[in-house]
Amino acid sequence: MASSATGLYFVGEAIADLRSVPDLPRSLNINLGGSSYFGSIGAANAIKRAGAAHIKSYYVGSVSEDLFGGLFLEDFKKHGVGIDYIRRIEHLSMLAVISVVDGKNKFDFYGRQKPNTIDDLKIDDIVYDLKEPNQLFCVGSVVMTVPNARDAVTEYVTRKSADGHVVYFDPNTRPNIIPDRQEYADRLLKIAHQASVVRFSEEDVAWTYPYDSHDDVAAQFLKAGPAAIIITHGGGGCTVFTPEGKQFVPSEINPGIVFTVGAGDNFNAGVLTALASRGVSKKDALRNLSAGDWAKICAEANTVAFNHLLRVNGLAKAA
């Protein structure tokens, strides 16, 4: 394998999403989801568009042996996501039922009373020895909230960070499964010490740090060590904070976009693909990126997220 081979690894979260059918609230559609699922597929699509044959997207973790696990594998194969580092286990897949409340997606999680692929994820379920010499990791969301999985993934990325690899952290906060807001806020800052880049949505910031401005939150997290903090503003673009200052990076807007699940995960995929395309796979190399470089990277990530939203809203052909 060529020494330039690069892996983008989305660690630990594939969840079956159930959403009601418009006008038929008693009917539910199965939509595969989870941050790592969406991110890995988003990265695979972005890599194809970039023609970057030396980069490959991988899902890393476990999937169930139930119906949903089989569907996850089918989708990964269909989109060109590597399944080399997936372990099949007997646990159930976690289910998320999605509703829209006050214009925002609300997630209720089911199946947590029995062993499932998220609550019961163990460090041994996450393959550590990866064949690609250049490695960038993406973690966050539900898997970083529930105790067992959180501890396993935190240990995993702590070791990868110590090895010098890029670790991208997206909290993707789910308030209804967080019992203690202050403990959660404190823990995010601890995890940030292992991260190379941290991405918040503005909803994450508003719930987790209700009394702090975006500037204050970004400054606090930059002190923890990441090279960049990114705050996304829904369809309104993002702001990237670096030691040089901050920059707003606008995004395209399409009024036909109403279904927004997976947008942030595809943004994450866009950032990692942009870094890998520039040959940046070690966290020390992030320090060589200028504020202008970060603005370009975020613009590319906005485009990846926008293309995803066009596809899932039926406004463009599926990739």
C-alpha positions in Angstrom: 0.0 0.0 0.0 1.3 3.4 -0.9 2.6 5.5 2.0 0.2 8.3 1.1 -2.8 6.0 1.9 -5.1 7.9 4.2 -8.0 6.7 6.3 -10.9 8.8 7.6 -12.4 6.9 10.6 -15.9 7.5 11.9 -16.0 5.8 15.3 -18.8 4.1 17.0 -22.3 5.2 16.2 -24.8 3.7 13.8 -28.5 4.1 14.9 -31.7 3.2 13.1 -33.8 6.3 12.8 -37.6 6.0 12.7 -39.6 9.0 11.4 -43.3 9.3 10.9 -44.7 9.5 7.4 -46.1 13.0 6.5 -49.9 12.8 7.0 -49.7 9.3 8.4 -48.4 9.7 11.9 -49.0 6.0 12.8 -46.7 4.9 10.0 -42.9 5.0 10.5 -40.2 5.0 7.9 -36.9 3.4 8.7 -34.0 5.7 8.0 -30.5 4.5 8.9 -28.6 7.2 10.9 -26.2 8.0 13.6 -23.4 10.5 13.4 -20.7 8.1 12.4 -23.0 6.5 9.8 -23.8 9.8 8.1 -20.3 11.1 8.5 -18.6 8.0 6.9 -21.0 8.0 3.9 -20.7 11.8 3.5 -16.9 11.4 3.5 -17.1 8.6 0.9 -19.2 10.8 -1.4 -16.9 13.8 -0.9 -13.8 11.7 -1.7 -15.4 10.4 -4.9 -16.2 14.0 -6.0 -12.6 15.0 -5.2 -11.2 12.1 -7.1 -8.9 11.4 -4.2 -8.1 7.7 -4.7 -5.6 7.6 -1.9 -8.2 8.5 0.8 -10.9 6.1 2.0 -13.7 6.5 4.5 -14.2 3.8 7.2 -16.8 3.1 9.8 -15.1 1.8 13.0 -17.1 0.0 15.7 -19.7 -2.7 16.0 -23.0 -3.3 14.2 -25.7 -5.7 15.2 -26.6 -9.1 13.7 -30.2 -8.0 13.4 -32.1 -6.6 10.4 -30.7 -3.1 11.0 -27.1 -4.3 11.2 -27.5 -5.9 7.8 -28.9 -2.7 6.4 -26.0 -0.7 7.7 -23.5 -3.0 6.0 -25.5 -2.8 2.7 -25.4 1.0 2.8 -21.7 1.1 3.7 -20.9 -1.1 0.8 -23.2 0.8 -1.6 -21.5 4.1 -0.9 -17.9 2.8 -0.8 -17.4 3.1 3.0 -14.8 0.6 4.2 -16.1 -2.1 6.5 -12.7 -3.6 7.3 -12.9 -2.5 10.9 -16.5 -3.4 11.7 -17.3 -6.1 14.2 -20.7 -7.9 14.1 -22.1 -8.5 17.6 -25.3 -10.1 18.9 -26.6 -6.9 20.6 -29.6 -5.0 19.3 -29.2 -1.8 17.3 -30.2 1.3 19.1 -33.4 2.9 17.7 -34.1 6.7 17.5 -37.6 8.0 16.9 -37.4 11.5 15.4 -40.0 14.2 15.7 -40.0 17.9 15.0 -40.7 20.2 18.0 -40.7 23.9 17.5 -38.9 23.5 14.2 -36.1 21.4 15.6 -35.4 17.7 15.4 -36.1 15.8 18.7 -34.6 12.4 19.2 -36.1 9.8 21.6 -34.0 6.6 22.0 -35.3 3.1 22.4 -33.9 -0.3 23.2 -31.7 0.9 26.0 -33.0 -1.6 28.5 -31.3 -4.4 26.6 -27.7 -4.8 25.4 -27.3 -2.6 22.3 -24.5 -1.5 20.0 -24.2 2.0 21.6 -24.7 1.7 25.4 -22.7 -1.5 25.5 -19.8 -0.6 23.1 -16.5 -1.7 24.6 -12.9 -0.8 23.8 -12.4 -4.3 22.3 -15.2 -3.6 19.8 -13.1 -0.8 18.3 -10.3 -2.0 16.1 -7.1 -0.2 17.0 -4.5 -1.5 14.5 -5.4 0.2 11.2 -3.5 -0.4 8.0 -3.5 3.1 6.6 -0.4 5.1 7.7 -2.2 8.5 7.7 -5.2 8.5 10.1 -7.9 11.1 10.9 -10.7 10.3 13.4 -14.2 11.7 14.0 -16.1 11.0 17.2 -19.0 12.5 19.0 -22.8 12.5 19.6 -24.7 9.7 21.5 -21.8 7.4 21.7 -19.9 10.1 23.7 -22.8 10.5 26.1 -23.7 7.1 27.4 -21.2 5.9 30.1 -19.7 2.6 28.7 -19.4 3.8 25.1 -18.1 7.2 26.2 -15.3 5.7 28.3 -14.3 3.2 25.5 -14.2 5.9 22.7 -12.5 8.4 25.0 -9.8 5.9 25.8 -9.5 5.0 22.1 -9.0 8.6 20.8 -6.8 9.5 23.8 -4.4 6.8 22.5 -4.7 7.9 18.9 -4.1 11.5 19.9 -1.0 10.5 21.8 0.1 8.8 18.6 -0.1 12.2 16.9 -3.2 11.6 14.7 -5.9 14.1 14.0 -9.0 13.7 16.3 -12.1 15.7 15.3 -14.7 16.0 18.0 -18.4 16.9 17.5 -20.5 16.8 20.7 -23.8 16.8 18.7 -25.6 17.2 22.0 -28.7 15.2 22.8 -30.2 16.9 25.9 -32.8 14.2 26.6 -30.2 11.6 27.5 -27.9 13.9 29.5 -28.8 13.8 33.2 -26.4 16.5 34.4 -25.8 19.5 32.2 -22.8 20.8 34.2 -21.1 17.4 34.4 -21.6 17.1 30.7 -20.2 20.6 30.0 -17.1 19.9 32.1 -16.6 16.5 30.4 -16.6 18.1 26.9 -13.8 20.4 28.0 -11.8 17.4 29.2 -12.3 15.5 25.9 -11.2 18.6 24.0 -7.7 18.2 25.4 -7.5 15.1 23.2 -9.0 16.8 20.1 -7.4 18.5 17.2 -10.6 20.2 16.0 -13.9 20.7 17.9 -17.2 21.5 16.1 -20.3 22.7 17.8 -23.7 23.6 16.4 -25.1 26.8 17.8 -27.8 24.6 19.4 -25.1 22.7 21.2 -23.6 25.9 22.6 -27.0 27.3 23.6 -28.0 24.3 25.6 -24.6 23.3 27.1 -23.3 26.8 27.9 -26.5 29.0 28.2 -24.7 31.9 29.8 -21.7 32.1 27.5 -21.2 33.8 24.2 -19.9 31.9 21.2 -16.6 33.8 21.5 -16.2 32.9 25.1 -16.9 29.2 24.5 -14.5 29.1 21.6 -11.8 30.8 23.6 -12.2 28.4 26.5 -11.9 25.4 24.2 -8.9 26.8 22.2 -7.0 26.9 25.5 -7.6 23.2 25.9 -5.4 22.6 22.8 -7.4 22.2 19.6 -6.1 24.0 16.5 -9.6 25.2 15.6 -13.1 25.5 17.0 -15.9 25.6 14.5 -19.5 26.7 15.4 -22.1 26.0 12.7 -25.2 28.1 12.3 -27.7 25.7 10.7 -28.2 26.8 7.1 -26.4 30.0 7.7 -22.8 28.9 7.4 -20.3 28.6 10.2 -17.7 30.6 12.2 -14.2 29.2 12.6 -12.1 30.3 15.6 -8.3 29.9 15.6 -5.5 31.5 17.6 -5.4 34.1 14.8 -9.0 35.2 15.4 -12.4 34.2 13.9 -14.0 34.2 10.5 -17.5 33.7 9.3 -17.9 31.4 6.3 -21.3 31.6 4.6 -23.2 28.7 3.1 -25.7 28.4 0.3 -29.4 28.4 1.2 -32.2 26.6 -0.5 -35.8 27.2 0.8 -36.8 23.6 -0.3 -34.7 22.1 2.4 -36.8 21.0 5.3 -35.2 17.7 6.4 -31.9 18.5 8.1 -30.8 15.3 9.8 -27.2 14.4 8.9 -26.2 18.0 7.9 -23.7 18.4 10.7 -22.3 15.0 10.2 -21.7 15.7 6.5 -20.1 19.0 7.5 -17.6 17.0 9.7 -17.0 14.7 6.7 -16.2 17.7 4.6 -13.7 19.1 7.0 -11.8 15.8 7.3 -11.8 15.2 3.6 -10.5 18.8 3.0 -7.7 18.2 5.6 -6.8 14.8 4.1 -6.8 16.3 0.5 -4.2 18.8 1.7 -2.0 16.1 3.2 -2.8 17.1 6.8 -3.1 13.9 8.9 -1.0 14.8 11.9 -2.2 17.1 14.6 1.0 19.1 14.6 0.5 19.9 10.9 -2.7 21.7 11.8 -0.7 24.4 13.3 0.7 25.3 9.9 -2.8 26.1 8.5 -3.5 29.8 8.3 -6.9 31.4 9.0 -7.4 31.6 5.3 -6.8 27.9 5.0 -9.4 27.2 7.6 -11.9 29.5 5.8 -11.4 27.5 2.6 -11.7 24.2 4.5 -14.9 25.3 6.1 -16.3 26.5 2.8 -15.7 23.0 1.3 -17.4 21.4 4.3 -20.4 23.7 3.9 -20.7 22.5 0.3 -20.5 18.8 1.4 -23.3 19.5 3.9 -25.4 21.4 1.4 -25.1 18.6 -1.2 -26.3 16.1 1.4 -29.3 18.3 2.2 -30.2 18.6 -1.5 -30.1 14.8 -1.9 -32.1 13.9 1.2 -34.7 16.6 0.4 -35.1 15.3 -3.2 -33.6 18.4 -4.7 -30.7 16.6 -6.3 -29.8 13.1 -7.5 -28.6 10.7 -4.8 -24.9 10.1 -4.9 
